[in-house]
Amino acid sequence: MEGTPHEKILIVIASYVIGFITAFILLGLDYRGDSTNVVYSQELNHVTHPNDFIGGKYSYENGYLEVVGKKGVRILSYNPKIVNDTEKRNIPSEIHYTKPKVLLSADNDYLYFCLQAEEEVSSCKSYIYSYADDLVHPVLIDGKPFSMSVEILDVVLWNNKGLKIDILHSVSKTEPWILTE
């Protein structure tokens, strides 16, 4: 029974499964698809000292929006007009063209930020960084990413239930990136 065609097929299938799992682990791929890649500034030539961060939590300097995450200083977004070409190639994070609107939650657990991802567009994409998970989550309404006009960013605030944007509010305090009316 040893070496039968069925046994060989099972070994090949098991090898592929192990290979795919290894690739996901080594490449740091997120199977849930709800967060962005992680790049820490010490991996680049650019490093901001954690003491320069607002409230010890985040910084916007030289075109970089950064946070102090669990593993060090993490780049959330960068301005391609300010950051040099050599470093741009190594940053898989989001881009922005104007200074992002940034708002830290009262409990310092979450950071809301809105990025104007296109130069000539007056809207921005909303995200929330979770300090506990060290993940960036897109703000979602009905399962779709939320964009808003940069002119009305003043209606964004944190309250005791989570994020509030005009008539929209977080479904739960533990997942403030999911909004409803």
Buried (B, 14 or more C-beta within 10 A) or exposed (E): EEEEEEEEEEEEEEEEEEEEEEEEEEEEEEEEEEBBBBBBBEBBEBEBEBEEBEEEBBBBEEBBBBBBBEEBBBBBBBBBEEBEEEBEEEBEBBBBBEEBBBBBBEEEBBBBBBBBBEEEEEBBBBBBBBBEEBBBBBBBBEEEEBBBEBEEBEEBEBEEEBBBBEEBBBBEBEBBBBBEE
